[in-house]
């Protein structure tokens, strides 16, 4: 079990302990009410064992905290699947991860995507995608299936033209200045991005580099208000807890308000292109 999973269980245990203490119940009393051995309460609260759905329901029922049940169950169900190391996800190559993205995007009515370092996958050119995926394959030392992965990423982009979907992309200016591939790849990518501005059902915002750091965040993608995906260096994080999703929603809204769109976004891209040509 990774430290991250243990930490998540510890946080859940602390929340359950808080419910019990707030309800004025001792370990022994809760165990008696639930029909458990007395030691089970401390084992759950200090992350020595994983609670079951029934255990969570018992806590909420005996601690008069029924309103906490949905969020606690979501936390429990998410613990062992939320943190997945890239070595496991990409064990057979990077195409598999593209297929997962395709399924998530197909089932979401509204997708909000924040990227501080790279252009979002749904907006990438094939050349940009190939360069980025190639570096990912090298870094994670996984099988090279870059051609298949690029084809799948391009297939994903069909969702942009489906009428039952809405997209809001917020991209940090630095993502457009960071070189992926070479100058030719970047020129094509920036031209592609500029051409997509104003596309129906798609909003593209760029946060200027001089904007105040009101919220500091890694990349994340929100699928409706039910799931958030975060890509870390070593692993991918899946978030389904409503309270955490709400935090990401507030962060996205704040970043979106700082972003320039439409004509101003095209002008910013133009300046980036000119700066690159002069360097």
C-alpha angles and dihedrals in degrees: 000000000000122000088247092059092046090049090051091051090048091053091049090048091051091052091051091048089052090053091051095047092046089052090053094242125143122217089255095049095050090047090052092049092048096041093241135137107264093243092060093076094058092042090056095043094049095044096247090128133022114245120231127228087261091053091053091048090050092053093049094044098048094038094050091241104126090142089065095054101090094049094044092049091049089051092050095048092047099051101083097036101035097078113051121169116230090233087066097040094046098035092119096033139286098284092079092061090052090055090054091052091050091056093048093048093048093056099045122089094195124031122188116189127186119188122177098177113025140026111269114263093241090059100043127115117232090251093051091046092050093051093047095045092046091058090047091053091050094047097048093037095228131147114293109246096141096139092054091044093051090050090052092047090053089049089055091060092069087081089071089072097050113109095217094063134078124197132196117183122188114188128183114233089238089065089063093048097047110096117239110181106338141311093285092053091048093048090054092045095050091048090051092049092050091050092054094057108107094024112148115267091005124104118189119189129179121205107218116235089239094057115119115262096245092154128015114208144158119232118293140169123209120207105201106302095304107077142020125196120204122186114211130181096261103019149013120246124210116198123195104153108117094221092053093044088054090055091053089048091056091047092051093049091051093049091045091055089055093050126096118226140184116008093001091053091051090049091052091050089050091054090050091051091050092047090051093050091052095049 
